Amino acid sequence: MSEQCRDTDGRRMLAGLLAASHLMPLELLPAKTAAHAAAVGFRQVLIYLADLQRDALRLLTGEGLDAGQGAVGEEELKIDGTVAGRSFQYGQILPSASAGQDAGHWWVPLLDGAERLGVLRITTADDDARTREDMILLAAVVALIIDSKRRSSDSHARLTRTHPLNIAAEMQWHLMPPRTYADGRLMIAAAMEPAYGISGDAYDYATAGHMAHLSIFDAMGHDTAAGLTAHLAMGACRNSRRQGAGLAEISERIEDALIEQFGRRRYATGILADLDTRTGSLTWVNRGHHPPVIIRGGRWSTHLSCRPAHPMGTGLDLPITLCRDQMEPGDRLVLYTDGITEARGTGDQEFGLHRFTDFLIRRHADGLPVPETLRRLIHAVLEYHNGRLQDDATVLFCEWLGSTANVTDRAAALTGLPSRTAAGSSRARGSGSP
């Protein structure tokens, strides 16, 4: 088949799926994806989505799916120890067991921007650079469609949960921004546990021009009221920030909102920070929280120092200090709550700050994508605590890539996102390697 014909088929696949997606419920996505993917010779396409804790990949089925199409042996695949899981972990296209003499299976990561949603399993007889590019493009479109549908889909929520959420966790997960973000200037990733029982922790980030905002909150208590406190703190933070308030004023408005709602019976600690992505200048305030950590050069870490003000909602009228630090390209800023470092294992020993930062440094040396590092960190904390946390544990991670504009491939490497530059190079070479 000529390149021109293959280009036409590829456009027909993507255009057809996009056109169908506008008035399509999530349940029809598997069948519609498979039908349109046939245009480029994909014999079967199955969609697997990661569960909330990133432990397993679960098969998305729905109306219009032929009875035999989902019969792949397993409807749930573990992320650890499987080829599908490795594709998810590292953001790589990987071959699976052969489907027969004239076709093979491929696992393709599903990425919405830099956020990992799951994987596709594609069956095709072709194995060349153009086929790989078609796989990446199809996965990108499917991920965009899933992202556009999931917030209004109970089917998605049921599929990606292995246990019921408590009410506070239901609120928190719908409040949080995506767990991974990258735009070529910086890379942000976050993790929260216990995923099904989170209550008072929350994180946030946003960009506006060259500025990036980061914040983390830890509300008093471990109940639904703690979730309401964190929810109100986040809402007040966003509302004030979008009206142009500075960090100190934002924290004061959060305090006013909490006192107005709860008197002085509820409070939240937090870090609020702004990063100038042109210069690496970091401005931040500490409202009774653990100070951030900087990991530099992937080799050592240091606490940032700033006089803390009182927790928001206590009304103690301590002075609010606006602190400034200079980040270097490649620095990793880590915000965390005490559930990470104070989790206690056998012998009542805390997980501890040293173990926490050492884990991050070692996984950086292993070359893991940052979202995978945080997934493994959370698993390590859970294992240390015998699978049950007594407190919420949240970490928000931001790497500043530097002021150079052309660092997109660096951001791709940090998140596992396939590099379009690399894809283009392999196509030009006619390479058939992943």
Secondary structure, DSSP 4 states (H G I P E B T S, - for coil): --HHHHHHHHHHHHHHHHHHHTT--GGGHHHHHHHHHGGGTEEEEEEEEE-TTSSEEEE---TT--TTTT-SS-SEEESTTSHHHHHHHHT--EEEEEEETTEEEEEEEEEETTEEEEEEEEEES--SHHHHHHHHHHHHHHHHHHHHHHTT-HHHHHHT-SSPPPHHHHHHHHHSPPSEEE-SSEEEEEEEESTTT--SEEEEEEEETTEEEEEEEEESSSSHHHHHHHHHHHHHHHHHHHTT--HHHHHHHHHHHHHHHHTTS--EEEEEEEEETTT-EEEEEEESSPPPEEEETTTEEEE-----BPPBTS---PPPP-EEEE--TT-EEEEE-HHHHS-B-GGG-B--HHHHHHHHHHHHHTT--HHHHHHHHHHHHHHHTTT--SS-EEEEEEEE--S-S--HHHHHHHHTPPPHHHHHHHHHHT----
